[in-house]
Amino acid sequence: MQSTKPHAALLASPGMGHLFPVLELGKRLISNHGFHVTIFVLNTEASTAKNQLRDSPDSSLLNLVPLPPVDISGKVGPDAHIVTQLVVMMRESLPGLRSTISAMKSRPTVLIVDLFGTEAMAVADEFMMSKFVFIASNAWFLTLTAYFPTIDEMAEDEHIKEQQPLKIPGCKPVRFEDTLEAYLDRNNQMYDEYTRIGREITAADGILVNTFEDLEPTTLRALRDSKKLGKIAKVPVYTIGPTVRQLELPVMGNPVLDWLDMQPTESVIYVSFGSGGTLPAKQMTELAWGLELSQQRFIWVVRPPVENDVSGSFFTVGKISDGTPNYLPEGFLTRTKDRGLIVNAWAPQTLVLSHPAVGGFLSHCGWNSTLESLTNGIPMIVWPLYAEQNMNATMLTEELGMAFRPKASESSGIVEREEIEMMVRKIMVEEEGNRIRNTVKELKQSAHKAMEKGGSSYCSFSQFARECEISLKARAQGA
């Protein structure tokens, strides 16, 4: 007997920033709507995905399928940008995806791909599956990505060569300094890949985006408005956010949580640049001095510096040696041991941000981290490194008013210790910090309401589920 509930297949790109939101989306499809869910991951990501699902109550209902390994060594050069590598990896995985689906006894009826998996929608067409794109970032990023392939060369030259803001109909313009690196060079493969992705997004049956209506009302109107150049999105846009990692189960004896338990309420600033972010050695030294001079309590997730490559540890995480590393000031650990905690490479971020002792977050402002901060009511110091993080930083500071942004020195390009000290003190102990703390707590309440029964994201996600069920019924009747 054929199931009355859709079987959704989700395809996740490599990297925690892509994998975690897809896993959470799969869990919600099961728990909220009773879907059957299969998540396809590249072989290299399988162990990470299994670890994330290990303690989930939905893990028994979620089928995790590793795709055959792919070799891209002959497809991209050694200096290819990480985005280009990701796209090529996903492209090379398509034959394995096709053969895996073909061999399944119960084939999926819906395929949901993330940003770098849009070419897999052709596989969905082959198997007569509904196809959707999941944008794990915000609506402003989606708008830029979907709109960019349609602009003429004159508008592009004004934006890139003349460094003028890129005007998007009905939407906040994108300043040159905030634009995606992918659009800076027409001769780079990354440019071609991103413009292709922008075209393919609007060929889906719908787009899921990890935001909520009250967070980006103007941008969402622009996406959906049929009068804006024939509608930027062209297909239904479902706001389903904030989709964030579920709170991890606390581990007894975790040194980070044990340390936080001993700190006063909202007294600690958490410093982390995400799963892949790294800083140059000089900048790490200045950051250390800034934290020390601020005299505030801190937790700092430290990764070894990689010169001239802020995304150098995207796939692998290094380890710092015992004692004070040579890229931190001599004696730093000793001088700050009573009010600071250095963590090597990884910390249980969801548990840290939900802890009452944490009162601020210095972050690369990747969208996952941003939503985790927002849903816990934690104000931010935003320090964007790559991808759409500059756009995120502008939104958080200028539109939402939930963050401060430090200024780099014009001569060195380094954010100096005095600036960092000022930012940390401002967010933790000064009146301006209290103001944005109140703002982000209001956003937290708005986010929670969006996800509750009857809220905007709850209803939007339910509408998406209904569309999948209607498609399944139509498919059954056609058969």
Secondary structure, DSSP 8 states (H G I E B T S, - for coil): ---SS-EEEEEE-SSHHHHHHHHHHHHHHHHHH--EEEEEEEGGGHHHHHHHHTT-TTGGGEEEEEE-----TTTS-TT--HHHHHHHHHHHTHHHHHHHHHH-SS--SEEEE-GGGGGGHHHHHHTT-EEEEEESS-HHHHHHHHHGGGS-HHHHHHHHTS---B--TTS--B-GGGS-GGGS-TTSHHHHHHHHHHHHHTTSSEEEES--TTTSHHHHHHHH-TTTTT-SS-S-EEE------------TT-HHHHHHHTS-TT-EEEEE-TTT----HHHHHHHHHHHHHHT-EEEEEE----TT-TTTTSS------SS--TTS-TTHHHHHTTTEEEEES---HHHHHTSTTEEEEEE---HHHHHHHHHTT--EEE---STTHHHHHHIIIIIS--EE-----TTT----HHHHHHHHHHHHTSHHHHHHHHHHHHHHHHHHHHHSTTSHHHHHHHHHHHHHHHHHHHHHHH-
